[in-house]
Amino acid sequence: MSQVAIRSWGNSQGIRIPKDILDKMQLKISDVLDIEIEDDVIVLRKQFTHKTFEERLAEYQGEISVCDFDFGEPEGRELL
């Protein structure tokens, strides 16, 4: 467990996140984190980002999965 101190930063206060934690979380300068309080704990989470088209294309393995959806038995005047 690492410890950090709260320091003055202009009119605000801040903490510095150690480099080993930044590396482990793959965070870099200007990344945005979500912050919330859970009970007595401050929680920082990486903000969800959508993948770019290029990232999705790089992961594509040539397979498309299609699943059938069962809407159940007709109950009214649905057309089949």
Number of C-alpha atoms within 10 A of each C-alpha: 2 6 8 10 10 9 11 10 9 7 5 7 10 12 12 10 12 11 11 9 11 12 10 8 11 10 14 10 6 6 9 14 13 10 12 11 9 8 6 6 8 9 11 12 11 13 11 9 7 8 9 9 8 9 10 10 11 9 8 10 7 6 6 7 4 6 6 5 6 6 6 6 7 9 6 6 6 7 5 4
